[in-house]
Amino acid sequence: MKTSEFDYQLDPELIAQHPTDRREDCRLMVMNRSTGDLQHGHFYDLPHFLEPGDTLVLNDTKVIPARLFGHRVGKDEKVEVLLLRNREGSVWECLVKPGKKVKEGQVLEFGEKKELTGKVLGIIEEGQRLIEFHFDGIWEEVLDHLGNMPLPPYITEKLKNKDDYQTVYARVNGSAAAPTAGLHFTRELLNKLSAKGVNITYLTLHVGLGTFRPVKEEDIEDHAMHSEFYVLPKETAEKIRQTKANGGRVIAVGTTVTRTLESVMKKKGKMVEDSGWTDIFIYPGFRYEAIDGIITNFHLPKSSLIMMIAAFTGKDRIMKAYQVANEMRYRFFSFGDAMLITNPGPEEDDHE
């Protein structure tokens, strides 16, 4: 299967630069997974499409202000450092710009008072740097003071509020990007879903920047997937098993949740408590075993994310839905509108 099969044309004006004023006011495209039929509404309509006994699984990772601006000791030229992964202690795997000038052994300084420094310990795969940071005080407080939210490159406007790029249930520090399907939820909407009898449960997957990278290989099977760390708690695994046993649907909120749940099923053969690294690459031909539905945003052309969704719906069906979204002026990417893809429950059938 060719990467070009997942390409599409998009009006740049449809790339959302900010979320809607109220998160749940974004639009919602609902696809019947069995037929491909589409409905159109808003995210606040979500309770209508879910049933008592269904389970929503959300990713409670928290985006850290991982973009730092500093300079090499003795130089005025600005250096940008993006924290990608904590290796151990104060050592981080980082993306550095301009990379060619930042050599092994060099020291970087951050902040007007140089309250944070970092020594480059080495250069690893794809030119990324291992940097050991030195600071006084608490790391999270230093990072909150000096760091910036690591917005994807297609968001060019400054955030009005840095919490806009954070889910309302974010809890566990560690991501370099937000699990964007969850950005549409408010506490009020989650409460409405719970009141209806929809189960709300959580796992953690720390999102890396590989999420945004396009697949460059001509044959998608040749693409090497990035690794991300996940934790699936015992209570979440139990709730998923119980939901399946009772005939309910398991709805993954986002591709990160999907990656985690399908990774556990592939690794363990059943839904159980687990943690580790996953580099699973889901594309058409993949057999889903864990989820019955997914809430997701509209993804970049040629990305592994659109391939993952195509594996759930069928390629032709999802590419047609993207064409409809384009024609109907849906908003795309991280701050854009949402999709719900699942087989309808009995209550929805009654309304059709």
Order of alpha helices (4+ residues) and beta strands (2+ residues): beta-beta-alpha-beta-beta-beta-beta-beta-beta-beta-beta-alpha-beta-alpha-beta-beta-alpha-beta-alpha-beta-beta-alpha-alpha-beta-alpha
